[in-house]
Amino acid sequence: MEVKFILNGKQTAAEVGADTILLDVLRSLGCHSVKCGCETTNCGLCTVWIDGRSRLSCSVLAAAMEGHEITTLEGVKEDAEEFGRFLANEGAEQCGFCSPGFIMNVLAMVKELHNPDIEGIKEYLSGNLCRCTGYMGQLRAIQKYLQSKEEVCS
């Protein structure tokens, strides 16, 4: 069946089976930032935004995306690069495999939460797994990134 949706701001159509997951469709359309890490909805590597909200693309059927707006890391390149600099400055980038899903959730958190404390950040990002870091560098990067956003808005 053909499913039409908006992908990173562009009208898109894809042929999908009834059991095809969104992750596979997005990768076939060239969105290689969307990764499969666990196949059990536990790692966050496949995080995308559907209608502006974080979702795990491995848990969504592509057929259900008719008319929806999907955003991947490729669609938020400038914001992702900005936050990526904060990660790099804190030494929080290791292999980078988990980074796309992690960055998508951080950018969503910035939109959804106002001035979260460290516990709020940890809770929001609890579904993102990283096997290379101890999360401290990532948390420092997030706090500095949020602080920079507050300064811009002030």
DSSP file (Angstrom, degrees, kcal/mol; ACC not computed):
  #  RESIDUE AA STRUCTURE BP1 BP2  ACC     N-H-->O    O-->H-N    N-H-->O    O-->H-N    TCO  KAPPA ALPHA  PHI   PSI    X-CA   Y-CA   Z-CA
    1    1 A M              0   0    0      0, 0.0    15,-3.1     0, 0.0     2,-0.4   0.000 360.0 360.0 360.0 150.8    0.0    0.0    0.0
    2    2 A E  E     -A   15   0A   0     13,-0.2     2,-0.4    11,-0.1    13,-0.2  -0.781 360.0-166.7 -93.7 134.0    1.1    3.6   -0.6
    3    3 A V  E     -A   14   0A   0     11,-2.7    11,-2.1    -2,-0.4     2,-0.4  -0.980   4.1-157.4-120.9 130.4    1.5    5.8    2.4
    4    4 A K  E     +A   13   0A   0     -2,-0.4    63,-3.4     9,-0.2    64,-0.3  -0.913  26.9 143.4-110.6 133.7    1.9    9.6    2.1
    5    5 A F  E     -A   12   0A   0      7,-2.6     7,-3.2    -2,-0.4     2,-0.6  -0.947  51.1 -96.8-155.3 170.4    3.4   11.7    4.8
    6    6 A I  E     -Ab  11  69A   0     62,-2.7    64,-3.6    -2,-0.3     2,-0.6  -0.879  35.4-169.1 -98.9 124.1    5.7   14.7    5.3
    7    7 A L  E >  S-Ab  10  70A   0      3,-3.1     3,-1.6    -2,-0.6    64,-0.2  -0.953  71.3 -23.9-118.1 114.2    9.3   13.8    5.9
    8    8 A N  T 3  S-     0   0    0     62,-2.9    -1,-0.2    -2,-0.6    63,-0.1   0.882 129.9 -46.4  51.9  42.2   11.6   16.6    7.0
    9    9 A G  T 3  S+     0   0    0     61,-0.3     2,-0.4     1,-0.2    -1,-0.3   0.417 119.1 104.1  87.2  -1.4    9.4   19.2    5.5
   10   10 A K  E <  S-A    7   0A   0     -3,-1.6    -3,-3.1     0, 0.0    -1,-0.2  -0.937  76.1-112.9-119.5 136.6    8.8   17.4    2.1
   11   11 A Q  E     -A    6   0A   0     -2,-0.4     2,-0.3    -5,-0.2    -5,-0.2  -0.449  45.9-178.9 -62.5 131.6    5.8   15.5    0.9
   12   12 A T  E     -A    5   0A   0     -7,-3.2    -7,-2.6    -2,-0.2     2,-0.4  -0.958  19.7-162.6-137.1 149.9    6.8   11.9    0.6
   13   13 A A  E     -A    4   0A   0     -2,-0.3     2,-0.3    -9,-0.2    -9,-0.2  -0.987  11.4-179.7-131.8 145.4    5.2    8.6   -0.5
   14   14 A A  E     -A    3   0A   0    -11,-2.1   -11,-2.7    -2,-0.4     2,-0.6  -0.999  29.0-125.2-145.1 143.7    6.4    5.1    0.2
   15   15 A E  E     +A    2   0A   0     -2,-0.3     2,-0.3   -13,-0.2   -13,-0.2  -0.789  42.5 173.7 -84.7 124.4    5.2    1.6   -0.6
   16   16 A V        -     0   0    0    -15,-3.1     2,-0.2    -2,-0.6    -2,-0.0  -0.948  29.4-127.2-134.2 152.7    4.8   -0.3    2.6
   17   17 A G    >   -     0   0    0     -2,-0.3     3,-1.4     1,-0.1    46,-0.3  -0.494  38.2-104.0 -86.8 166.9    3.5   -3.7    3.8
   18   18 A A  T 3  S+     0   0    0      1,-0.3    45,-0.2    -2,-0.2    -1,-0.1   0.772 122.5  40.6 -63.4 -25.5    1.0   -4.0    6.6
   19   19 A D  T 3  S+     0   0    0     42,-0.1     2,-0.3    43,-0.1    -1,-0.3   0.244  84.2 124.7-108.4  12.5    3.7   -5.1    9.0
   20   20 A T    <   -     0   0    0     -3,-1.4    42,-2.8     1,-0.0    43,-0.5  -0.570  54.7-136.8 -76.4 130.1    6.5   -2.7    7.9
   21   21 A I  B >>  -E   61   0B   0     -2,-0.3     4,-1.4    40,-0.3     3,-0.5  -0.580  16.1-120.0 -87.2 152.8    7.9   -0.6   10.7
   22   22 A L  H 3> S+     0   0    0     38,-3.0     4,-2.8    35,-0.5     5,-0.2   0.862 109.0  64.2 -58.3 -39.8    8.6    3.1   10.2
   23   23 A L  H 3> S+     0   0    0     34,-1.8     4,-2.2    37,-0.3    -1,-0.2   0.914 103.5  47.5 -51.0 -47.8   12.3    2.7   11.0
   24   24 A D  H <> S+     0   0    0     -3,-0.5     4,-2.0    33,-0.2    -1,-0.2   0.881 112.0  49.4 -65.3 -38.9   12.8    0.5    7.9
   25   25 A V  H  X S+     0   0    0     -4,-1.4     4,-1.3     2,-0.2    -2,-0.2   0.930 110.4  50.2 -65.5 -45.0   10.9    2.9    5.7
   26   26 A L  H  <>S+     0   0    0     -4,-2.8     5,-2.4     1,-0.2     3,-0.4   0.915 111.1  48.4 -61.8 -43.3   12.9    5.9    6.9
   27   27 A R  H ><5S+     0   0    0     -4,-2.2     3,-1.6    -5,-0.2    -1,-0.2   0.890 108.9  53.8 -63.6 -38.4   16.2    4.2    6.3
   28   28 A S  H 3<5S+     0   0    0     -4,-2.0    -1,-0.2     1,-0.3    -2,-0.2   0.759 105.3  55.4 -67.6 -22.7   15.1    3.1    2.8
   29   29 A L  T 3<5S-     0   0    0     -4,-1.3    -1,-0.3    -3,-0.4    -2,-0.2   0.321 129.1 -96.5 -91.1   7.8   14.3    6.8    2.1
   30   30 A G  T < 5S+     0   0    0     -3,-1.6     2,-1.6     1,-0.2    -3,-0.2   0.526  82.5 133.5  94.6   6.9   17.9    7.8    3.0
   31   31 A C    > < +     0   0    0     -5,-2.4     3,-1.2     1,-0.2    -1,-0.2  -0.608  20.8 164.4 -89.5  78.6   17.4    8.8    6.7
   32   32 A H  T 3   +     0   0    0     -2,-1.6    -1,-0.2     1,-0.3    -5,-0.1   0.492  59.9  78.1 -80.4  -2.8   20.4    6.9    8.0
   33   33 A S  T 3  S+     0   0    0     -3,-0.1     2,-0.7    67,-0.1    -1,-0.3   0.762  77.2  85.0 -71.1 -23.6   20.4    8.7   11.3
   34   34 A V  S <  S-     0   0    0     -3,-1.2     2,-0.3    12,-0.1    12,-0.2  -0.705  71.0-176.3 -81.6 115.0   17.5    6.5   12.3
   35   35 A K        -     0   0    0     10,-1.5     2,-0.6    -2,-0.7    23,-0.1  -0.808  30.4-131.2-120.8 154.6   19.2    3.4   13.6
   36   36 A C        +     0   0    0     -2,-0.3    -2,-0.0     1,-0.2     0, 0.0  -0.915  37.7 153.7-101.5 118.2   18.2    0.0   14.9
   37   37 A G  S    S-     0   0    0     -2,-0.6    -1,-0.2    61,-0.0    61,-0.0   0.714  74.6  -0.6-114.3 -31.2   19.9   -0.8   18.2
   38   38 A C        -     0   0    0      0, 0.0    -2,-0.1     0, 0.0     0, 0.0   0.623  67.1-141.9-135.5 -26.2   17.8   -3.2   20.1
   39   39 A E  S    S+     0   0    0      1,-0.1    -3,-0.0     0, 0.0     0, 0.0   0.670  87.6  84.4  61.9  18.4   14.5   -4.1   18.3
   40   40 A T  S    S-     0   0    0      0, 0.0    -1,-0.1     0, 0.0    19,-0.0   0.199 104.9-109.0-132.4  15.5   12.8   -4.0   21.7
   41   41 A T  S    S+     0   0    0      1,-0.1    15,-0.0     0, 0.0    18,-0.0   0.794  90.9 106.8  60.3  33.6   12.0   -0.2   22.2
   42   42 A N        +     0   0    0     87,-0.0    -1,-0.1    86,-0.0     0, 0.0   0.578  65.7  51.1-114.3 -12.4   14.7    0.1   24.9
   43   43 A C  S    S-     0   0    0     85,-0.1    86,-2.5    86,-0.0    -7,-0.0   0.760  80.9-137.8-106.7 -25.2   17.6    2.0   23.4
   44   44 A G    >   +     0   0    0     84,-0.2     3,-1.5    57,-0.0    61,-0.1   0.462  64.2 124.2  83.7   0.7   16.3    5.2   21.8
   45   45 A L  T 3  S+     0   0    0      1,-0.3   -10,-1.5    56,-0.1    56,-0.2   0.763  72.3  52.1 -66.4 -24.0   18.5    4.9   18.7
   46   46 A C  T 3  S+     0   0    0    -12,-0.2    11,-1.7    55,-0.1    -1,-0.3   0.181  78.9 145.9 -98.1  17.8   15.5    5.0   16.4
   47   47 A T  E <   +C   56   0A   0     -3,-1.5     2,-0.3     9,-0.2    26,-0.2  -0.336  14.5 157.7 -63.8 130.7   13.9    8.2   17.9
   48   48 A V  E     -C   55   0A   0      7,-2.5     7,-2.8     5,-0.1     2,-0.5  -0.837  41.7-106.7-134.5 173.7   12.1   10.5   15.5
   49   49 A W  E     -CD  54  71A   0     22,-2.7    22,-2.6    -2,-0.3     2,-0.6  -0.939  24.9-167.1-106.7 130.8    9.5   13.1   15.9
   50   50 A I  E >  S-CD  53  70A   0      3,-2.8     3,-1.5    -2,-0.5    20,-0.2  -0.972  83.3 -16.8-114.8 116.7    6.0   12.3   14.7
   51   51 A D  T 3  S-     0   0    0     18,-3.6    -1,-0.2    -2,-0.6    19,-0.1   0.865 132.5 -51.8  52.7  38.5    3.9   15.5   14.6
   52   52 A G  T 3  S+     0   0    0     17,-0.4     2,-0.4     1,-0.2    -1,-0.3   0.419 116.6 107.4  86.7  -0.1    6.5   17.1   16.8
   53   53 A R  E <  S-C   50   0A   0     -3,-1.5    -3,-2.8     1,-0.0    -1,-0.2  -0.907  74.9-106.4-116.2 140.5    6.7   14.5   19.5
   54   54 A S  E     +C   49   0A   0     -2,-0.4     2,-0.3    -5,-0.2    -5,-0.2  -0.382  46.9 166.4 -63.3 132.9    9.4   12.0   20.2
   55   55 A R  E     -C   48   0A   0     -7,-2.8    -7,-2.5    -2,-0.1     2,-0.7  -0.983  41.1-114.0-144.6 153.4    8.6    8.5   19.2
   56   56 A L  E >   -C   47   0A   0     -2,-0.3     3,-2.0    -9,-0.2    -9,-0.2  -0.815  21.7-155.6 -89.2 113.6   10.5    5.3   18.7
   57   57 A S  G >  S+     0   0    0    -11,-1.7   -34,-1.8    -2,-0.7     3,-0.7   0.658  89.4  66.6 -69.1 -14.4   10.2    4.5   15.0
   58   58 A C  G 3  S+     0   0    0      1,-0.2    -1,-0.3   -36,-0.2   -11,-0.0   0.612 102.8  48.0 -77.8 -10.3   10.8    0.7   15.7
   59   59 A S  G <  S+     0   0    0     -3,-2.0     2,-0.5     2,-0.1    -1,-0.2   0.262  97.6  82.8-111.8  10.9    7.5    0.6   17.5
   60   60 A V  S <  S-     0   0    0     -3,-0.7   -38,-3.0    -4,-0.1     2,-0.3  -0.959  74.3-129.9-120.6 129.7    5.4    2.4   14.9
   61   61 A L  B >   -E   21   0B   0     -2,-0.5     3,-1.4   -40,-0.2   -40,-0.3  -0.611  14.0-138.4 -75.6 134.0    3.8    0.8   11.8
   62   62 A A  G >  S+     0   0    0    -42,-2.8     3,-2.1    -2,-0.3    -1,-0.1   0.843 100.5  65.8 -60.9 -34.5    4.6    2.8    8.6
   63   63 A A  G >  S+     0   0    0    -43,-0.5     3,-0.7   -46,-0.3    -1,-0.3   0.741  94.3  60.4 -61.2 -22.5    1.0    2.3    7.4
   64   64 A A  G <  S+     0   0    0     -3,-1.4    -1,-0.3     1,-0.2    -2,-0.2   0.462  85.5  79.8 -83.4  -1.3   -0.2    4.4   10.3
   65   65 A M  G X   +     0   0    0     -3,-2.1     3,-2.5    -4,-0.2    -1,-0.2   0.414  55.8 138.5 -90.1   2.3    1.8    7.4    9.1
   66   66 A E  T <  S-     0   0    0     -3,-0.7   -61,-0.2     1,-0.3     3,-0.1  -0.264  82.4  -0.8 -50.8 120.6   -0.6    8.6    6.4
   67   67 A G  T 3  S+     0   0    0    -63,-3.4    -1,-0.3     1,-0.3   -62,-0.2   0.399 104.8 125.2  80.7  -2.5   -0.9   12.4    6.6
   68   68 A H    <   -     0   0    0     -3,-2.5   -62,-2.7   -64,-0.3     2,-0.5  -0.424  60.4-122.1 -88.3 164.5    1.6   12.7    9.5
   69   69 A E  E     -b    6   0A   0    -64,-0.2   -18,-3.6    -2,-0.1     2,-0.4  -0.933  26.9-168.9-107.8 124.3    4.7   14.8    9.8
   70   70 A I  E     -bD   7  50A   0    -64,-3.6   -62,-2.9    -2,-0.5     2,-0.4  -0.940   2.7-168.6-117.1 132.9    7.9   12.9   10.5
   71   71 A T  E     - D   0  49A   0    -22,-2.6   -22,-2.7    -2,-0.4     2,-0.2  -0.983   5.4-178.7-123.5 129.9   11.2   14.6   11.4
   72   72 A T    >   -     0   0    0     -2,-0.4     3,-1.8   -24,-0.2     4,-0.4  -0.607  50.2 -88.7-112.1 178.0   14.5   12.9   11.6
   73   73 A L  G >  S+     0   0    0      1,-0.3     3,-1.5   -26,-0.2     7,-0.2   0.844 126.2  64.3 -56.9 -33.6   17.9   14.2   12.5
   74   74 A E  G >  S+     0   0    0      1,-0.3     3,-0.6     2,-0.1    -1,-0.3   0.776  99.6  54.2 -60.7 -25.2   18.4   15.1    8.9
   75   75 A G  G <  S+     0   0    0     -3,-1.8    -1,-0.3     1,-0.2    -2,-0.2   0.522 111.6  41.8 -87.7  -7.0   15.5   17.6    9.3
   76   76 A V  G <> S+     0   0    0     -3,-1.5     4,-2.7    -4,-0.4     5,-0.2  -0.186  72.6 142.7-128.8  40.2   17.0   19.4   12.2
   77   77 A K  H <>  +     0   0    0     -3,-0.6     4,-2.7     1,-0.2     5,-0.2   0.865  68.7  47.8 -54.2 -48.2   20.6   19.6   11.0
   78   78 A E  H  > S+     0   0    0      1,-0.2     4,-2.1     2,-0.2    -1,-0.2   0.930 115.2  44.5 -64.0 -46.0   21.4   23.1   12.3
   79   79 A D  H  > S+     0   0    0      1,-0.2     4,-2.4     2,-0.2     5,-0.2   0.897 114.2  51.1 -63.7 -39.8   20.0   22.5   15.8
   80   80 A A  H  X S+     0   0    0     -4,-2.7     4,-2.6    -7,-0.2    -2,-0.2   0.909 109.9  48.9 -64.8 -42.3   21.7   19.1   15.9
   81   81 A E  H  X S+     0   0    0     -4,-2.7     4,-1.5    -5,-0.2    -1,-0.2   0.893 109.9  52.8 -64.5 -38.7   25.1   20.6   14.9
   82   82 A E  H  X S+     0   0    0     -4,-2.1     4,-1.0    -5,-0.2     3,-0.4   0.956 114.0  40.9 -61.8 -50.3   24.7   23.3   17.6
   83   83 A F  H  X S+     0   0    0     -4,-2.4     4,-2.0     1,-0.2     3,-0.4   0.873 108.4  62.7 -66.1 -35.4   24.0   20.8   20.3
   84   84 A G  H  X S+     0   0    0     -4,-2.6     4,-2.6     1,-0.2    -1,-0.2   0.841  97.8  56.8 -57.9 -34.5   26.7   18.4   18.9
   85   85 A R  H  X S+     0   0    0     -4,-1.5     4,-2.5    -3,-0.4    -1,-0.2   0.884 105.1  51.2 -64.7 -37.7   29.3   21.1   19.6
   86   86 A F  H  X S+     0   0    0     -4,-1.0     4,-1.2    -3,-0.4    -2,-0.2   0.912 110.2  49.6 -65.1 -41.6   28.3   21.1   23.3
   87   87 A L  H ><>S+     0   0    0     -4,-2.0     5,-2.7     1,-0.2     3,-0.5   0.940 112.4  47.2 -60.2 -47.4   28.7   17.3   23.4
   88   88 A A  H ><5S+     0   0    0     -4,-2.6     3,-1.6     1,-0.2    -2,-0.2   0.902 108.1  55.0 -63.0 -41.4   32.1   17.5   21.7
   89   89 A N  H 3<5S+     0   0    0     -4,-2.5    -1,-0.2     1,-0.3    -2,-0.2   0.766 110.4  46.8 -64.2 -25.0   33.3   20.3   24.1
   90   90 A E  T <<5S-     0   0    0     -4,-1.2    -1,-0.3    -3,-0.5    -2,-0.2   0.330 113.4-116.7 -97.6   6.7   32.4   18.1   27.1
   91   91 A G  T < 5S+     0   0    0     -3,-1.6    -3,-0.2    -4,-0.2    46,-0.1   0.787  75.5 132.5  65.4  26.2   34.1   15.0   25.7
   92   92 A A      < +     0   0    0     -5,-2.7     2,-0.6    45,-0.2    -4,-0.2   0.446  39.9  93.6 -92.1  -1.1   30.7   13.3   25.6
   93   93 A E        +     0   0    0     -6,-0.5    -9,-0.0    -5,-0.1     0, 0.0  -0.832  42.0 149.6 -93.5 120.9   31.1   12.0   22.0
   94   94 A Q  S    S-     0   0    0     -2,-0.6    -1,-0.1    39,-0.0    -2,-0.0   0.436  77.7 -16.9-112.8-104.4   32.5    8.5   21.9
   95   95 A C  S    S-     0   0    0      1,-0.1    -2,-0.1     4,-0.0     0, 0.0   0.785  78.6-140.5 -78.4 -25.1   31.5    6.2   19.1
   96   96 A G    >   +     0   0    0      3,-0.0     3,-0.6     1,-0.0    -1,-0.1   0.392  64.4 122.7  85.6  -3.8   28.5    8.4   18.1
   97   97 A F  T 3  S+     0   0    0      1,-0.2     4,-0.3     2,-0.1   -62,-0.1   0.879  80.4  38.4 -61.3 -38.9   26.2    5.4   17.4
   98   98 A C  T 3> S+     0   0    0      1,-0.2     4,-2.1     2,-0.1     3,-0.3   0.595  92.8  94.5 -85.9 -10.6   23.6    6.5   19.9
   99   99 A S  H <> S+     0   0    0     -3,-0.6     4,-3.3     1,-0.2     5,-0.3   0.852  75.9  55.7 -56.9 -45.0   24.0   10.3   19.2
  100  100 A P  H  > S+     0   0    0      0, 0.0     4,-2.3     0, 0.0    -1,-0.2   0.940 113.7  39.7 -57.3 -48.8   21.2   10.8   16.6
  101  101 A G  H  > S+     0   0    0     -4,-0.3     4,-1.9    -3,-0.3    -2,-0.2   0.900 117.2  50.9 -64.9 -40.0   18.4    9.4   18.8
  102  102 A F  H  X S+     0   0    0     -4,-2.1     4,-2.3     2,-0.2    -1,-0.2   0.932 111.1  47.6 -62.1 -47.2   19.9   11.1   21.9
  103  103 A I  H  X S+     0   0    0     -4,-3.3     4,-2.7     1,-0.2     5,-0.2   0.895 108.4  55.0 -63.7 -40.7   20.1   14.5   20.1
  104  104 A M  H  X S+     0   0    0     -4,-2.3     4,-1.8    -5,-0.3    -1,-0.2   0.910 111.2  45.3 -59.5 -40.9   16.5   14.1   18.8
  105  105 A N  H  X S+     0   0    0     -4,-1.9     4,-2.5     2,-0.2    -2,-0.2   0.880 111.2  51.8 -72.0 -37.1   15.3   13.6   22.4
  106  106 A V  H  X S+     0   0    0     -4,-2.3     4,-2.2     2,-0.2    -2,-0.2   0.937 111.0  47.9 -62.8 -45.0   17.4   16.5   23.8
  107  107 A L  H  X S+     0   0    0     -4,-2.7     4,-1.2     1,-0.2    -1,-0.2   0.874 112.7  48.8 -64.9 -36.0   16.0   18.9   21.1
  108  108 A A  H  X S+     0   0    0     -4,-1.8     4,-2.0    -5,-0.2    -1,-0.2   0.901 108.9  53.7 -67.2 -40.1   12.4   17.7   21.9
  109  109 A M  H  X S+     0   0    0     -4,-2.5     4,-3.2     1,-0.2    -2,-0.2   0.897 103.1  56.6 -60.9 -40.9   13.1   18.2   25.6
  110  110 A V  H  < S+     0   0    0     -4,-2.2    -1,-0.2     1,-0.2    -2,-0.2   0.873 111.5  43.8 -58.7 -37.2   14.2   21.8   25.0
  111  111 A K  H  < S+     0   0    0     -4,-1.2    -1,-0.2    -3,-0.2    -2,-0.2   0.848 121.4  38.3 -74.5 -35.1   10.8   22.4   23.4
  112  112 A E  H  < S+     0   0    0     -4,-2.0     2,-0.4    -5,-0.1    -2,-0.2   0.832 110.4  53.8 -90.6 -35.1    8.7   20.6   26.0
  113  113 A L     <  -     0   0    0     -4,-3.2     2,-0.7    -5,-0.2    -1,-0.1  -0.852  67.5-144.0-110.5 137.9   10.3   21.4   29.3
  114  114 A H  S    S-     0   0    0     -2,-0.4    -4,-0.1     1,-0.2    -3,-0.1  -0.878  78.4 -26.4 -99.9 117.2   11.1   24.8   30.7
  115  115 A N  S    S-     0   0    0     -2,-0.7    -1,-0.2    -5,-0.1     2,-0.1   0.910  81.2-162.1  51.3  56.8   14.3   25.0   32.7
  116  116 A P        -     0   0    0      0, 0.0    -1,-0.1     0, 0.0     2,-0.1  -0.386  11.0-128.9 -69.5 146.8   14.4   21.3   33.8
  117  117 A D     >  -     0   0    0     -2,-0.1     4,-2.3     1,-0.1     5,-0.2  -0.305  37.4 -89.3 -82.5 177.6   16.6   20.3   36.7
  118  118 A I  H  > S+     0   0    0      1,-0.2     4,-2.4     2,-0.2     5,-0.2   0.860 129.0  50.8 -59.9 -37.4   19.1   17.5   36.5
  119  119 A E  H  > S+     0   0    0      2,-0.2     4,-2.4     1,-0.2    -1,-0.2   0.884 109.3  51.1 -67.8 -38.1   16.5   14.9   37.7
  120  120 A G  H  > S+     0   0    0      2,-0.2     4,-2.4     1,-0.2    -2,-0.2   0.885 110.7  49.2 -64.5 -39.0   14.1   16.2   35.1
  121  121 A I  H  X S+     0   0    0     -4,-2.3     4,-2.2     2,-0.2    -2,-0.2   0.939 111.5  48.7 -64.5 -47.4   16.7   15.8   32.4
  122  122 A K  H  < S+     0   0    0     -4,-2.4    -2,-0.2     1,-0.2    -1,-0.2   0.905 112.7  48.1 -60.2 -42.6   17.6   12.3   33.5
  123  123 A E  H >< S+     0   0    0     -4,-2.4     3,-1.2     1,-0.2    -1,-0.2   0.931 111.2  49.6 -64.8 -45.0   13.9   11.3   33.6
  124  124 A Y  H 3< S+     0   0    0     -4,-2.4     3,-0.4     1,-0.3    -1,-0.2   0.880 118.9  38.7 -61.2 -38.1   13.2   12.7   30.1
  125  125 A L  T >< S+     0   0    0     -4,-2.2     3,-2.1     1,-0.2    -1,-0.3   0.214  79.7 113.9 -99.4  14.8   16.2   10.9   28.6
  126  126 A S  T <  S+     0   0    0     -3,-1.2    -1,-0.2     1,-0.3    -2,-0.1   0.721  72.2  59.1 -62.0 -21.5   15.9    7.7   30.5
  127  127 A G  T 3  S+     0   0    0     -3,-0.4     2,-0.7    -4,-0.2    -1,-0.3   0.416  85.2  92.3 -88.2   2.6   15.1    5.7   27.3
  128  128 A N    <   -     0   0    0     -3,-2.1     2,-0.4   -84,-0.1   -84,-0.2  -0.871  61.3-162.3-101.8 116.9   18.4    6.7   25.6
  129  129 A L        -     0   0    0    -86,-2.5     2,-0.4    -2,-0.7   -27,-0.1  -0.784  11.2-178.1-100.2 140.2   21.1    4.2   26.1
  130  130 A C        -     0   0    0     -2,-0.4    -2,-0.0     3,-0.1   -87,-0.0  -0.990  10.1-171.6-133.9 124.8   24.8    4.9   25.6
  131  131 A R  S    S+     0   0    0     -2,-0.4    -1,-0.1     1,-0.1    -2,-0.0   0.489  81.3  55.6 -94.9  -2.7   27.3    2.1   26.1
  132  132 A C  S    S+     0   0    0    -40,-0.1     2,-0.2     3,-0.0    -1,-0.1   0.762 102.6  47.3 -99.4 -29.6   30.4    4.3   25.7
  133  133 A T        -     0   0    0    -41,-0.1    -3,-0.1     1,-0.1   -41,-0.1  -0.596  68.7-130.4-114.0 170.3   30.0    7.1   28.3
  134  134 A G        -     0   0    0     -2,-0.2    -1,-0.1    -3,-0.0   -42,-0.0   0.201  51.5-118.0 -99.2  12.8   29.0    7.4   31.9
  135  135 A Y  S  > S+     0   0    0      1,-0.1     4,-2.7   -43,-0.1     5,-0.2   0.193  90.8 105.3  73.8 -15.2   26.5   10.1   31.0
  136  136 A M  H  > S+     0   0    0      1,-0.2     4,-2.5     2,-0.2     5,-0.2   0.932  81.3  46.3 -65.1 -44.0   28.2   12.8   33.0
  137  137 A G  H  > S+     0   0    0      1,-0.2     4,-2.4     2,-0.2   -45,-0.2   0.900 113.2  50.5 -62.1 -40.3   29.7   14.5   29.9
  138  138 A Q  H  > S+     0   0    0      2,-0.2     4,-2.5     1,-0.2    -2,-0.2   0.919 110.4  49.1 -63.5 -43.1   26.3   14.3   28.2
  139  139 A L  H  X S+     0   0    0     -4,-2.7     4,-2.5     2,-0.2    -2,-0.2   0.903 111.1  49.4 -64.8 -40.7   24.6   15.8   31.2
  140  140 A R  H  X S+     0   0    0     -4,-2.5     4,-2.4     2,-0.2     5,-0.2   0.925 111.3  50.3 -62.3 -43.1   27.1   18.7   31.4
  141  141 A A  H  X S+     0   0    0     -4,-2.4     4,-2.5     2,-0.2    -2,-0.2   0.914 111.0  48.7 -61.6 -43.3   26.6   19.3   27.7
  142  142 A I  H  X S+     0   0    0     -4,-2.5     4,-3.1     2,-0.2     5,-0.2   0.935 111.2  49.5 -62.8 -46.3   22.8   19.4   28.1
  143  143 A Q  H  X S+     0   0    0     -4,-2.5     4,-2.3     1,-0.2    -2,-0.2   0.911 113.7  45.5 -61.7 -41.7   23.0   21.8   31.0
  144  144 A K  H  X S+     0   0    0     -4,-2.4     4,-2.2     2,-0.2    -1,-0.2   0.879 113.1  50.9 -68.7 -37.4   25.3   24.1   29.1
  145  145 A Y  H  X S+     0   0    0     -4,-2.5     4,-1.9    -5,-0.2    -2,-0.2   0.935 111.4  47.3 -64.3 -46.2   23.2   23.9   26.0
  146  146 A L  H  X S+     0   0    0     -4,-3.1     4,-2.3     1,-0.2    -2,-0.2   0.902 110.6  52.9 -61.5 -40.6   20.0   24.7   28.0
  147  147 A Q  H  X S+     0   0    0     -4,-2.3     4,-2.1    -5,-0.2    -1,-0.2   0.904 108.0  50.7 -61.6 -41.1   21.9   27.6   29.7
  148  148 A S  H  X S+     0   0    0     -4,-2.2     4,-1.7     1,-0.2    -1,-0.2   0.867 109.5  50.9 -65.4 -35.4   22.8   29.0   26.3
  149  149 A K  H  X S+     0   0    0     -4,-1.9     4,-1.8     2,-0.2    -1,-0.2   0.886 109.0  50.9 -68.7 -39.0   19.2   28.8   25.2
  150  150 A E  H  X S+     0   0    0     -4,-2.3     4,-1.3     1,-0.2    -2,-0.2   0.896 108.8  52.1 -63.8 -40.5   18.1   30.6   28.3
  151  151 A E  H  < S+     0   0    0     -4,-2.1    -1,-0.2     1,-0.2    -2,-0.2   0.873 108.7  50.3 -65.3 -37.1   20.6   33.4   27.6
  152  152 A V  H  < S+     0   0    0     -4,-1.7    -1,-0.2     1,-0.2    -2,-0.2   0.883 112.3  47.2 -66.7 -38.5   19.4   33.8   24.0
  153  153 A C  H  <        0   0    0     -4,-1.8    -1,-0.2     1,-0.2    -2,-0.2   0.681 360.0 360.0 -77.9 -17.6   15.8   34.1   25.2
  154  154 A S     <        0   0    0     -4,-1.3    -1,-0.2    -5,-0.1    -2,-0.2   0.477 360.0 360.0 -78.4 360.0   16.6   36.6   28.0
